[in-house]
Amino acid sequence: MDWNLDPIRVGKAVATFLVVAILMPLVTAGTALASIVYLPLPAPPLPTPKPGIESRITHIYDATGKEIGVLRKFDTSIPVKASDIPEVLKQAVVSVEDKRFYSHGGIDPIGALRALWADLRGKRVVQGGSTITQQYVKNVYTSGERTLARKIREAVLASQLDRKVTKDEILYRYLSDIYLGGGAYGIGAAAESYFKKPVNDLNASESAMIAGLISAPSDFEPRTNPTQAEINRVFVLDEMMRQNRIDPVAHAEAVSQHLFFPTAENPKPSGPATIVHPLELQSATQPYYVDYVRRYLSAKYGADIVYRGGLRVETALDPKLQTLAEESVKKALSGTSAPLEMALVTVEPNTGYVRAMVGGRDFSKSQVNLALGKCPDGYEAPKEGPICLDGGGSGRQPGSSMKPITLARAYEEGIGPGRVYSGPGTYTVPNCRSADCTIHNVESGSYGAISLKQATAYSVNTVFAQLIVDVGIKDTAEMAHRLGLTMVPADGIQPIGESKGDPYGVSLTLGAAEESPLDMASAYSVFAARGLQFASTPIMKVTDANGRVLEDNTKRQGKRVLAEAVADNVTDALKGVISGGTGTGANIARPDGQAGKTGSTDNNTDAWFVGYTPALATAIWMGYSDSNQKSLKNIKGVSTVYGGTIPASTWKDYMGQALKTAPPADFPKPAALSGDIGAGPRRQLEDLRPQVVEPIYVDPPVTLFPPTTMTVPRTTTTFPLFGFLTTTTRPPATTTTTVPPTTSTTRPFP
């Protein structure tokens, strides 16, 4: 037998096989589909629409079972007739969602072929290519699953619908119920929510902003992501002009009307603007915490279930701590006025529960939660561990409160607390090529030869500039990310700003990377928990309307991210900050173990105190909400606000009251670090690598919520692949579900 096969003949045989095995079925299926869609055959009757999802209210409770807020969709019964929708809004939506809407027959062959080709190349469904008609069909007639079968079914039904209903009627139905961010379903609700006006009064700029939301309403919601919303608004207007849907004069006028968000301090724009009004949270007695819960749930489960799922959300909010937090912030800000602000977050170290949160003076006036910060561009939430949540504002540089991160990394590498450094008033980093090569101590003070532990207590910048060079900038960034600082990339590369793509440099240890109070409290809680990380969360338990548990954090699993010896030695150094260093103003004068770190930025634009006891970790930030360039000068008799002044005294006031009835507790004496010989060599310690440990449980469970019984409607609708032939709908049934009592591994803090 001749085994010397001709490569050309083999290639032809393979090509023939591929055509027969792959292309022919596609051609056959495409021909059949095209016949159904395009031939002038009588349109069979459409299936019965899916039953509308009745709006169910999401109820949110604190740790004692008291309701603190509800979330629900906006009233889509706001009268909106087809004739109410202005032509400019129709043109805005069509220009970016389906530019051939008025000419195709329900499906767009060009868009469909593009999507099909992308799907085949990716071997999965990766592109939409859906027309407005198909999107409407998906919402009303199909399951919405991302499968090729669903796309084929959508195409068939879209063609049928297009032959039965006018284009304007399809567009009207589509706009009447789509989600447009912030809990607003339907164009009428969106017009009222964002602009406080009826839909027929929307102008070109407002219409463009709404049209820019449709593709990703939760991501592009203007109150949360104003920059992207503005980019989308201008993009829509540009597309409208490119497609001759708006003339150049109207285009220029609309483009000039930039988004404006009124506040108590700045209620009116100085010129033409598109005014976006604050979101009104429904019945929130604790608006900052409810806002945190809302953003957390939306990030994990999607806005639809949050606003329409009828969830029972049992949170970790301790009402006593929350009241004390609000009173302490109010006291600190008394005699001052906005935009001077303060934020406070308390995390329970051995559970990760966020027990209290204050994100500013008044949520109703700003709608910005300064406790949450801002996520890096392109951020994707991990499946587990700490997650970043945008609060509608920006993060702030934490200053020297970042130094313990570098310290922890140094301890991991065998650089111990007794290591001696030179602490000159000014230090120039060798071989430095960035803009921040020369580091100064506060007021250029010189400390001479000083141990690392002492340098931590006195916050000596020049020592930590040398230390981060010793341990590595990238390694320090990795440590920050490991501890839960979600706004710091693990590779140490700046995600934003003019120097995008460059390493932070030695300034990373001095607080160059912006952070949030929530993240700072969470990171320090790892030190308090002796190296165990319990990812911070506001949630104890979430149950949906059918009694299904979506999330249960009543028993938490800790992940070891630091060795006990490392965490305990960091704590020992930070105890010195309060007992005799820059943070003596935070001393609560109790026998409790207390540790913390001050933080102040260049030009004193931000001031922090982040500290902890074995029971609670609390971060406090102070600064101006409207600028990260205003210095904190001459405030309440303080000539220059550092972290050791007003933030430290506020921490003392709050934590002193929070721990008033709690038994004193101290930190364990730190064990000697392996390889710690003071000025010993830099080396990796094998026994200090992070590891996952078994779940850690504390205290016997205590019932926080009594069992409840709820009755909910249950409707099941089934559709075969080609449901235009047959549809089976089961009649509504009623099911009664008992929600079991919720237990917590910790009692609400006294």
N, C-alpha and C positions, 0 to 999 in steps of 0.2 A: 504494500500500500504506500502510495506517495504522500508523505506528510509535509512536503514543501509547498505550503499553500501560498497562493498569490495574494499579497497584501491588498491589492486593488479589488480583487474579487471578494475578499473577506469584508472589506470596507463597504462594498455595495450591498452585500448580504445583510450586514448589520444595519445599514441605513434603511433597507427595505423592511426589515423586521420592526424598526422603530416607527416607520410610517404606518405599517399595518397595526401594530400593537398599541400605539399611542395616538397618532394623529387621526387615524380613521374614526375611532370612537368619538373623538372630540368633534370632528367634522360632522359626523352623523348626529351627535347630540345638538351641535350648533344649528344644523339644518332643521331639525325637529323644533327646536326652540324658536328659530326665526320664523318658521311656518306658523306657529301658534301666535307669535307676537305681531308679525307684519302682514300676513295674508288677511284679506278682507272677509274673515269668517265672522259669524255672529258671536258676540262676546257672551260667554256663559255667565250665569249669575255669580256675583262675588260672595265669598263665604261670610258668615255672620261675624261682625267685628268682635275682637276680644272684649270682655267686660271691662269697663273702665276701672282703674284702680282707685278705690275710694280713699280719699285723703285720711290717713290715720295720724294722730298726733303723737310725737315722740316726747315722753316725759322723762325729766332728768331729776335725780334725787341726790341729796348729800349723804354722808356716811351714817347719819342717824335716821334716814328714811324720809326726811322732809323734802318736798318738791322745791327745786330752785329754778326751774325753767322748763319751757316747752318749746319744741320746734315743729313747725308745720309748714306746708306749702302755702304760698300766698293765694288769695282768693281768685281762682280762675273764673269765677262766675261774674267778674267785672264785665258789664255789657260791652261786647265787642262784636260788631256786625262786619260782614265782609266789606261793606261800603265805608266802614270806619278806617280801614287800613290805608294809609296814604300811599300814593304811587311811588314816592321816593323810597319808602321802606321796602316795597316789593322789588324795586330795581336794585336796591342795596343787597338784599338777600339773594336774589337771582344771580347777581354779578359774581358772587364768591361761592355760592353753593351749587349752582346749576345754570351756567350761562346760556345753554341751549334749551332751557326749560320750555319756552314758548314755541319751539319748533320741533322737538322730538315727540315721539309717541308714548312717553312714559318711561322709556329707557334710552340712554344715550349710547349708541353703538361705539363711538370713539372712546368714551370714558370706560365702557364695559370691556373693550378689547385691551385697553391699557391696564386695567385692573387685573384682567385674566392673565395677561402676560407676566405681570409682576407676581401673581400668585403661583404660576407655574414655575417661574425661576426660583422662587423661595420655597417651593414644595409645600406651601401652606397658604392660608388666606391672610394676605398682608396688606391688601389695598381695598379701599372702599369702591370708588367709582360709581357710587349710587346717585341717582337723581333725587330731586326733591320728592317726586312721586314715590320712588322706592323707599326713601326714608320714612315717608308717611305710612306706606304699606307695612314697613317693618314695625312701626309703633302700634299699628292698629290690627294687623292681620297675622303677623308671624311671631315666632319666639324670640328673634333677635340673636340667635346663636351664630357665631362666626364660622359658617360652613358653606361649602360650594352649593349644597342642596338648597340651603336657605336663600342664597343669592338667585338661583334659578327660579325658585318659587316667587321671590319678590319681583323678578323681572316679568313673569307671567301675569301676576296680579296687578302690577303697575300698568301693564299694557291694557288690561281689562278696564281698570279704573279710568285711564285716560280716554277710553272710548265712551265712557258713560257720564263723566263729570267734566265741567269746564276747567280750564287752567286756573282761573282766579279762584274757583271754589276749592280746588286742591291746595293751592297756596294758602288760602284762608284756613282750611282745616289744619294744615301743617303748622301754621304759626299760632294756632289757638291753644296748642297743648305741649309744645316742645319746651324742654328745660332751658332756661336762660340765666342760670346762676343765682346764688343768694337765696334759694328757695322759691324763686319766681318761675311758675309754669304758665306759659302762654304769653303772648305779646302784650295783652292788657295788663297783666300783673307786672311784667318787666317795665313797662312805661311808667306805671305808678311807683314801683319800687325804686328805680334809678332816677327818674326825672320828675316825679310828683305831678304828672300830667296825663290826660287821656291819650290813647294811642293816636287819634286823628290829629293831634297837635305836634307830633314828632317832626323834627326838621331833618335835613340831610345828615348833619353831623351825628345827631342822636341815633338816627336809623343805621348809620354806618357802624357805630359802636355796638349796637345790638346785633347786627349781622356778623360782626367779628367775633361774637361770643359763641355762635352756634356750634362750631366744630369742637370746642372744648370749653364749655361754660364754666366748669369748676376751676380750670387752670387760668382762664383769661378774665375771670370776674374782676371788674375794675377796682373795687375797693381793696381786694387782696393783691392784685397784680396790676397796678395802674400803668406801669411802663409798657407792659405787653399789650394792655387794652388800648393804649394810645397808638402803639405801632399798628395794631390791627385796624383801628379806626381809619388811620391814614391810608393803609393798604386798601381797604374797601373803597374809599373815595377815589383812590388812584385807579382801581379796577373799573369803577363806574365810568370814569372819564375815558379810559382806554376803550371801553365797549360802547361809548357814545350814549350812556344812560344818564349823563349829567353834563352840562356845558361847562367850559373852562371858568367862567365867572363864578358860577355856583360852587364849583369845585374849590376854587381858591378861597372863597368866603368860608366854606365849611371846614377846610383844612386849618384855617387860622383859629378855629374855635376849639382850642385844646381842652382836654379834660381838666375840670376843676372840682376839688372836694372841699366844700365849705366846712369851717370849724368855728368855734366860738370866738377864737382870736382873729380869724380871717374869714368872715362870713360871706364876702362878696368878691368876685374877681375884678381885676383892674381894667379888663377889656373884654372883648368877645370870648365866650367860653362855653363849653358843654358841661353844665353843672350836674354832677353825680351826687345825689343825696346819701346820707349815712343809712346803713342797714338798720332796720328796727327789729331787734330780737324780741320775740314774743314772750312776755311774762317771765323775764329773767330777773330774779332778785339778786343773783350774783353774776352780772353780765360778763366780767372778764373770765371767770371760770367756765361759764356756759359757752362762751365763745371758744375757749380752748377745747372743750368737749366736742363742740360742733366741728371744728377744724380737724380734730383727731379722728372722729368717726367718718367724716367725709373723705379723708385721705385713705382710710382703710377699707371702707365699704361703699363709697360713692354717695353723692348727694341725694339721689333718688330715694334710697332706703332711709336716709336720715330724716328727710322731710315728709316722706309719705309712708314709711314703714311701720309706724306705730310702735316704736321701740320703747322698752323700759330700760333706762340707763341708770345704773346704780354706781355712783362715783365715790371717790376717796376723800372728797372735800370735808374737812373737819370744820364745822361752823364756828367753834370757839376760836380756833387758830385763824380762821378767815376774818372774824371780827377784830381780833387783836392786830392782824396784819393791816387791815384798813385803817384802824385807829392810829397805828404807828406811822403809816405813810401820811395820813392827814396831819398828824402832829408835826412831822418833819417838814411838810410843805406849808404849814400855816404861816401867814404873813407874806407869802410869795404868790406869784400868779403864773399862769401858763404863758409861754410854753415850757417853763421849768417843770420837770416831771421826775417821778420816782417809780420804780417797779420792784416788786418783792415776790419771791417764789420760795416755798418750803417743800422739801422732799423728805420723806421718811426713809432713812438709809437701808433698813433691813427689809423693806418691801418695795421701794421705788414708787410708792403712792405719793402723788402730788397733793399735799394736804391743804395748801393755801396758795392763792395767786392774786396779786394786784398788778394790773398792767398800766396804771396811770391814774390821773385825777378823776376822770369822768368818761366812761366808755360811750355814753350817749352823745357826747359832743365830738368825739374824735373817731370812734369805731376802730381805733388802732390799739392792738394789744402789745404793748412794749415789752411784755414778759416773754414773748415768743421769738422775736427777731425776724430774720429773713433767710430763706434757703438759697443755696448756690444755684446758679442757672443750670438747668438740665438735671436737677436733683431727682433721683428716684428712690423712694422709700424702701428700705430693706425689708425682707420678710420677717425678720425678728431683730430685737435690739432697739436702741434709741432711734427715734425718727425725728426729722426736722419738720417744723410747722411754721409757715409764714404767719406773722401776726398783723400784716398790713403795713408795717413800718420797715425799719432796717435793724440789723444787729449793731452793736456798739463795741468798740475796742475795749477789752477788759483790763488793759494796763498790766500792772505787776501781779494781778491775781492769776495770770497765766504761768508765773514762775514755778509753782508747785508741779506743773506738768513736766517741765524740764528736770526738776529735782527728782521726780519719780523715775524718769528715764536714767538719770545719772546713778541712782541707787541700784537700778537693775544691772548696770554695767560695772558695779564694784567701786564706784566713786562714792565714798562714804561721807557722813556728816562732818567728820573731822578733817576732811581734805582742806588744805590751806591754799587760798588764792590771794593775789594782790588786789586790793580794792581802790585803785586810784580814782580821783574825781572825774577824769576823762580817759577813755580807752579807745584806741583806734584798732579795728579788727585787721589783722594781717591779711594781705592778698585779697582784700575786699574790693568788689567791683560794683556794688549796688550803691544807692543814694544814701543809705544809712550806715556808713562805715565807722562813724565816730559816735560813741555812746557816752552819755553824761549821767552822773548821779544827780539826784534832786539837789538843786542849788550848788552843784559841782563839789559836794563834800567828798573828802578822801578818808578811807578807812584803814589804809595800810594793809598789813597782813591780817587776814580774817578767815575763820573757818566757814565752811559752806553752811553749817547750821546757823551761825551768827549772821552771815550774809542774807539768809532767808528772813531772819527776824527783823533786820534793818533794811531789807529790800534794796540791796546794793546792785544797781543796774550793771556796773562794769564787771562784777563777778559773774553774773548770769550770762553776760555776753560771751565771756570766756568759756563758761560751762556748756552752752549750747554748741559752741564750736567743738568742744571735746566730745560731746555725745552725738552730735550730728543733727542738722536741721530736719532732715527727712525723718529720722528716728523720733525726734520730738513731736513732729506732726502726727506720726503714726500713733504715738502715745496719746495725744490729744483726741484723736479719732477713736481710739480704743476705749478711752474713758467716757465717751459719749458726747464730745463736742462736735455736733453734727454739721456745724458751719465750717469746720476746719477740714480741708481735704487731707486724706491719709498720706498723700505724696508731698504735702507741703507746698504745693503750687497754688498761687493766688488765683481764685476763680473770677474775680471782678477787678475793676479799676483800670487805670492807665497801664499798669504793669502786668496786665493779664498774661498768664503763662510763665511768669517769673517766680522763683522761690521767694518766700517771705524774707529769708535771710535771718540774721541774728535777732532782728526786731520781733520775730515770732515769740520769743520768750518774754518780751516786754509788752506783749498784747497787741501786736499789729493785726492779727486776724480777728475780724468782728465775731462777736458771740452774743448769745441771749442769756438773760437771767435764768431761764429754765435749764439750759444746758450747763451753766456754771454750777448751779445747785446740784444737778445730777452728777456731774463729774466729781465734785467734792464729797458727795454721798458715798462714792466708792472708797475714799480714804476712811470715812467714818465706819463703813461696813467691813473694814480690814481687807480690802481687795476684792470683795464680791460686788458684782454689778447686778442690780435689779433695775431693768430698763424703766425709766420714769413713765408713769401713766396716770391719767385721771380716772381710769375705769377700774371698777371692781367686777362688774358683771353687766352684760348687755343681752337682753332677751327680745326676740322679735314678736310680732303680733300673734304668731302661731305657737308661741311657747318655746321656740328653738333658741338655744343659747348660742350667740354669735361669739362671745368672748367671755372668759371667766378667769379673772386674775385673783381670786380669793385665796389661791395657793400659788405662791410665786416661786419660780426657779431662779436661783442665783447662778451667775456665770463668773468664774474666777478670772479676773483680768489683771490682777496684781498679786504677787506673793504677800502673805501676811506681814513678813518682815519689812518689805518695801513700804506698804501702806502705813504700817505702824510708825516707821521712822519718818515718813512724810508728816504724819500727824504730830509726832514729837517736835519736829522743826516748826510746825505751824502753831503749836501751843506757845512757843516762844514769842511769836508775833503779838499775841494778846497779853502775855504776862510781862513783857518788857520791850517789845519792839514797836513797829509803826501802828499796831492795832490796839494799843492799851485802852483806847476809848470804847472798845467793844466788850471789855471785861464785865461780866454779869455778876461778879462778886458772889459766886456760889462755889461750893467744892466740886462742882461738875468739871469733867474734862471739857475744855473748850479750845478749839483750834480754828484758825482762819487766816485770811490774807487780804491786805488792802490792795487796791488797784487804782492808779491814776494815769491818765494819758498825757501825751504832749499837749502843752498849752492848757492843761486842766479842763478839757472839754467833757470828759466822762470820769465819774468817781464811783468806785465799787467797794463793797466789803462782802466777801463770801466766807462763811464760817459754818462750823458744825459742832454738835455734841454727839454722844453715842445715839441720841434719840432723834435729832432733827438736823437737817442741813438747809441753810437759808442763804440765798443770794440777794443782794440789794444793789441796785444801780441808780445813779442820779445823773441827770444831764438835761439838755434842752432837746425837746422832741422835734423841733423844726430845723435843727442844724447840728452837725457834728464839728462845727468850727467855733462855737461860742464858748468862751472860757467861763468856768464857774467861779466868779469873783464877787466879793462883797455880798454874800448871801447870809442873812440872819446873823450878822455880826462876824461872820467868818470871812477873812480877807481873801483867802484862796481855799477852795474846797478840795481836799484830798480824800482818798478813801478812808483815812483814819479820822476824819472829822464827822460830818453829818451822817454819811452812810454807816460808819462804825457805831455812832451813838444811837442810830435808829435800830440797828441790829441788836444792840444791848437792850434797848427799851422793849423791843418785840420778844426776843428770846427770853429775857428775864421774866416777862409775864407768861410766856408760853410754858416755861418750866417751873412756874411758881409752886404748883402742887405736885410736881413729879419728884420721886426720890432721886437724890444725887447719884450720878454714875460717872465713873472715870474711864479713861482709855487704858488698856493694858500697857505695861512697860514694854517698849519695843525690844525685840531680840536683835542681837548683833547681826549685821548683814554679812553673809558669806563673802569672804574675800575683802572685807572692809578693813583696811589698814591705814585709814586716814587719807594719806596722799598716795595710796596704792595705784597700781597700773589699771588702765582701762581694759576691761574684758567682759565678755558675755557670761552671765551666770546661768547655767543649765537649769537649776532648780527654781528659777524665778520666771520661767516662761508661763504665759497665761494658759489656763486649762478650764474645762467645763466641770463643774462639780454637781453633786446630787442636789435635789431641791432642799432649800432651807426653810423650815417652818418655825414660826414663833408664836408662843402663847396658845392656849386652847381656843378653838373657834368660838365666836360670840355672834348670836343672831342679830343682824342689823335690819332685816326686812322680814315682816311676817309673810306667810304664804298668801298668794292672791289667786283669784279665779277670774278669767276673762273669757268672754264669748266673742268669737270673731267669725265673719263670713268666710266660707271656703268655696271657691269655684274652680273647677278644673275644665280646661278646654283642650281638646286634642285636634291637631291638624295633620293629615298625611302630607307627603311631599307635594303632591299636586292637589291641594285642598280645594281647588275651584271645582272639583268634581263631587267630592263628598266632604261633609263636615259633621263631626259629632261633638255635641256640647252637652256636658252633664249639667243637670239642674243645680242651682245653688244649694249648698248644704250648710249646716251649722255645726261647728265643733266647739266643745268647751275644753279649755286647757288650763290646768292648774300649774302655776309658776311656783316652784319650790322655794322655801325660804333661803335667803342669801346669808352665808356665814363668812366671816372674815377671820384671818389668822392674827389680826391685831385689833385691839379695841380702839375706838376713837380716842385721840390723845386728850388727856385731861386739861 
